[in-house]
Amino acid sequence: MSGQSLLVPGELTPVRSVPGNIRRPEYVGKPAPTPYTGPEIQDADTVERMRVAGRIAAQAMGEAAKLIAPGVTTDELDRVAHEFMCDHGAYPSTLGYRGFPKSLCASLNEVICHGIPDSTVLRDGDIVNLDVTAYINGVHGDNNATYLCGDVDEESRLLVERTEESLNRAIKAVRPGRQVNVIGRVIESYAKRFGYGVVRDFTGHGINSSFHSGLIIPHYDSEHATTVMKPGMTFTIEPMLTLGTHDYDMWDDGWTVVTKDRRRTAQFEHTLVVTETGAEILTLP
């Protein structure tokens, strides 16, 4: 196991500006988004717009990931993704969402999700999850991936590799007519092979014109996840696997979620649309 010291909050830079001509999601400047009341099944035009948003999000994440190296700050990763999205006419969906102050989430090592980019410096041996969502033409595209920084220990490297594999397996399990609990069943059964924890309180979600539509996609086998998948449904799958417990603590910032035992965790995510025969990934670069 890595001998890295535990993370502590860094210093925040000022909120980045977004050009005035870029359309904002309705929740910007509000304490919370307006609850979504539309359909979970999207028409062809909405899906096509989501392909555009998803592609921009994937490309922005890729541009930020190119900088991952010892000595780089998470704030610098945020700057690169922010500028890429703005340059392509997209609004960074996390910026101003329920007061979140940055344009991506950067979650290192024991941080499960929602890490706030700041002056924290990446270290040799870190694992770095970037979560990037772009809003353009009235819809969102959401993706994330975990990257290796420098020389990463074998236990952490395998965790990252297997978390990505759990996502790939879950995507293959998507079929119209199946309940969404098949997704969590596939992820949890695979994770159990290696003794990994599967985070339960943070899930995949419906996404469309709403960042989070209300549809829940658990990553464990839940008897309550009985929604039947239908062609045109759009949602994320984003498994979070841990080397130890799935229990967590939250920092005082109200966002940063860390494993209770402070062991490492990894996450991968795509936005999907259910097709007649399976699933199409909408967040491809």
C-alpha positions in Angstrom: 0.0 0.0 0.0 1.2 3.5 -0.7 2.9 5.3 2.1 1.7 8.8 1.0 0.6 11.2 3.8 -3.1 12.0 3.9 -4.5 15.0 2.1 -5.4 18.3 3.7 -7.3 21.2 2.1 -5.3 23.7 0.1 -5.9 27.3 -0.8 -8.6 28.3 -3.3 -8.0 30.7 -6.2 -10.8 33.1 -7.2 -13.7 31.8 -9.1 -12.9 31.7 -12.9 -15.0 33.8 -15.2 -17.1 32.4 -18.1 -17.6 34.6 -21.2 -21.0 36.3 -21.2 -22.1 34.8 -24.5 -22.0 31.2 -23.1 -25.4 30.0 -21.9 -25.6 29.2 -18.2 -27.5 26.3 -16.7 -30.6 27.5 -14.8 -29.1 26.7 -11.4 -26.1 29.1 -11.6 -26.5 31.8 -9.0 -29.2 29.8 -7.1 -28.7 27.6 -4.0 -30.1 24.5 -5.8 -31.3 23.5 -9.2 -35.0 23.4 -10.1 -36.2 19.8 -9.7 -36.4 18.0 -13.1 -40.0 17.0 -14.2 -39.3 16.0 -17.7 -39.0 12.5 -19.2 -36.1 10.1 -18.7 -36.4 9.0 -22.3 -34.9 11.6 -24.7 -35.7 12.3 -28.3 -33.1 12.0 -31.1 -32.3 15.8 -31.1 -31.6 15.8 -27.4 -29.3 12.8 -27.7 -27.4 14.4 -30.5 -26.9 17.5 -28.5 -25.7 15.3 -25.6 -23.2 13.7 -27.9 -21.7 17.2 -28.5 -21.7 18.0 -24.8 -20.2 14.6 -23.9 -17.4 15.0 -26.5 -16.4 18.4 -25.2 -16.4 17.1 -21.6 -14.3 14.1 -22.6 -11.8 16.3 -24.5 -11.6 18.8 -21.7 -10.8 16.0 -19.3 -8.2 14.7 -21.6 -6.5 18.1 -21.9 -6.4 18.4 -18.2 -5.1 14.9 -17.7 -2.1 15.6 -20.0 -0.7 17.9 -17.2 -0.9 15.3 -14.5 2.6 15.0 -13.1 4.4 15.5 -9.8 4.5 19.2 -8.9 1.4 20.3 -10.8 -1.5 21.7 -8.7 -5.1 20.5 -9.0 -6.0 24.2 -9.6 -3.9 24.1 -12.8 -5.9 21.1 -14.0 -9.1 23.0 -13.3 -7.8 26.0 -15.3 -7.0 23.9 -18.4 -10.4 22.1 -18.4 -12.2 25.4 -17.7 -10.5 27.2 -20.6 -11.1 24.3 -23.0 -14.8 24.2 -22.3 -15.2 27.9 -22.6 -13.2 28.0 -25.8 -15.6 25.4 -27.3 -18.7 27.4 -26.2 -19.6 25.1 -23.2 -20.2 26.0 -19.6 -18.4 23.9 -16.9 -21.5 22.3 -15.3 -20.0 22.0 -11.8 -19.1 25.8 -11.6 -21.9 27.2 -9.4 -23.8 23.9 -9.0 -25.1 24.1 -5.4 -22.3 26.6 -4.8 -19.4 24.3 -6.0 -16.6 26.8 -6.7 -14.6 25.1 -9.6 -15.0 23.8 -13.1 -14.1 20.1 -12.4 -13.7 17.8 -9.4 -10.2 16.6 -8.6 -10.2 13.7 -6.2 -6.9 12.3 -5.1 -6.1 9.0 -3.3 -8.5 8.6 -0.4 -11.0 11.2 -1.8 -14.0 9.3 -3.2 -15.5 12.2 -5.0 -16.2 16.0 -5.2 -12.6 17.1 -4.4 -12.3 20.9 -4.9 -9.3 22.0 -7.1 -6.9 24.2 -5.1 -3.2 24.7 -4.3 -2.7 21.0 -3.6 0.4 19.7 -5.4 0.3 16.3 -7.1 2.9 13.9 -5.7 4.8 11.0 -7.3 2.6 7.9 -6.6 -0.8 9.7 -6.4 -3.9 8.5 -8.2 -6.0 11.4 -9.5 -9.7 11.3 -10.4 -10.9 14.1 -12.7 -14.7 14.6 -13.1 -15.7 16.9 -15.9 -19.2 17.9 -17.1 -19.9 20.3 -20.0 -23.2 22.1 -20.6 -23.9 23.3 -24.2 -27.0 23.7 -26.3 -29.2 23.1 -23.2 -27.8 19.7 -22.2 -25.0 18.2 -20.1 -22.4 15.5 -20.8 -20.6 14.0 -17.7 -17.5 11.8 -17.4 -14.6 11.0 -15.2 -11.5 8.8 -15.0 -8.7 8.1 -12.6 -5.1 8.7 -13.7 -1.7 7.6 -12.4 0.8 10.3 -11.3 4.3 9.2 -11.7 5.4 5.8 -10.1 2.2 4.4 -8.6 2.3 1.3 -6.3 0.9 -2.0 -7.7 -2.1 -2.1 -5.3 -3.3 1.3 -6.4 -2.6 0.6 -10.1 -4.7 -2.5 -10.0 -7.5 -0.7 -8.2 -7.6 1.9 -11.0 -7.4 -0.8 -13.7 -10.2 -2.9 -12.2 -12.5 0.1 -11.5 -12.3 0.9 -15.2 -13.1 -2.7 -16.0 -16.1 -2.6 -13.7 -17.5 0.3 -15.7 -16.9 -1.5 -19.0 -18.7 -4.6 -17.7 -21.6 -2.5 -16.4 -22.0 -0.8 -19.8 -22.1 -4.2 -21.5 -24.9 -5.2 -19.1 -27.2 -2.3 -20.3 -30.2 -3.7 -22.3 -33.7 -2.4 -22.8 -36.1 -4.4 -20.7 -33.6 -5.0 -17.9 -33.9 -3.3 -14.5 -31.1 -0.8 -13.6 -30.1 -3.0 -10.7 -28.3 -5.3 -13.2 -25.7 -2.5 -13.4 -24.9 -2.5 -9.7 -25.0 -6.3 -9.6 -22.3 -6.6 -12.3 -20.1 -4.0 -10.6 -20.5 -5.4 -7.1 -19.9 -9.0 -8.1 -16.7 -8.0 -10.0 -15.4 -5.8 -7.1 -16.0 -8.6 -4.6 -13.5 -10.8 -6.4 -10.7 -8.5 -5.2 -12.2 -7.6 -1.8 -12.9 -4.0 -2.8 -15.5 -1.9 -1.2 -18.3 -0.4 -3.4 -19.4 3.1 -2.5 -23.2 3.1 -1.9 -24.1 6.7 -1.1 -22.9 8.3 -4.3 -24.4 6.9 -7.5 -24.9 7.2 -11.2 -27.8 9.5 -12.2 -30.1 10.5 -15.0 -28.8 13.3 -17.1 -30.2 15.4 -20.0 -31.2 19.1 -19.8 -30.8 18.4 -16.1 -27.4 17.7 -14.5 -29.1 15.2 -12.1 -32.6 14.3 -13.2 -33.6 12.2 -10.2 -33.1 8.8 -11.7 -30.7 6.8 -9.5 -28.2 4.2 -10.8 -26.7 2.3 -7.8 -23.3 0.6 -8.2 -24.3 -2.2 -5.9 -27.1 -4.8 -6.2 -30.1 -2.9 -4.9 -33.5 -4.5 -4.6 -35.0 -1.0 -4.9 -33.4 -0.1 -8.3 -36.3 -1.6 -10.3 -36.5 1.1 -13.0 -36.7 -0.7 -16.4 -34.3 0.5 -19.0 -35.8 1.7 -22.2 -34.4 3.0 -25.5 -33.6 6.7 -25.3 -33.0 6.8 -21.5 -29.8 8.8 -20.7 -27.8 8.3 -17.5 -24.4 7.9 -16.1 -22.6 4.9 -14.6 -19.8 5.9 -12.4 -18.5 3.1 -10.0 -16.4 4.1 -7.1 -14.3 1.2 -5.7 -12.2 1.3 -2.5 -9.3 -0.7 -1.1 -11.1 -0.9 2.2 -14.5 0.3 3.6 -17.2 2.1 1.5 -18.0 4.2 4.6 -16.9 7.8 4.3 -16.3 11.2 6.1 -16.9 14.6 4.6 -14.6 17.6 5.0 -15.8 20.8 6.4 -16.1 22.3 2.9 -19.3 20.3 2.5 -18.0 18.6 -0.7 -14.9 16.6 -0.3 -15.8 12.9 0.5 -13.0 10.7 1.9 -12.9 7.0 2.8 -13.4 6.6 6.6 -10.4 4.3 6.8 -8.4 6.7 4.5 -7.6 3.9 2.1 -7.5 4.7 -1.6 -10.4 4.8 -4.0 -10.9 5.1 -7.8 -13.7 6.0 -10.1 -14.6 6.0 -13.8 -17.7 7.4 -15.5 -19.5 7.7 -18.8 -22.8 9.2 -19.9 -24.8 6.7 -21.9 -28.0 6.4 -23.9 -29.9 3.1 -24.0 -30.2 1.8 -27.6 -32.4 -0.9 -29.0 -29.6 -3.4 -28.4 -27.5 -2.1 -25.6 -25.9 1.3 -24.8 -24.1 4.0 -26.7 -21.4 6.0 -24.8 -22.0 9.7 -25.3 -18.8 10.9 -23.6 -16.2 9.8 -26.2 -13.4 12.3 -27.2 
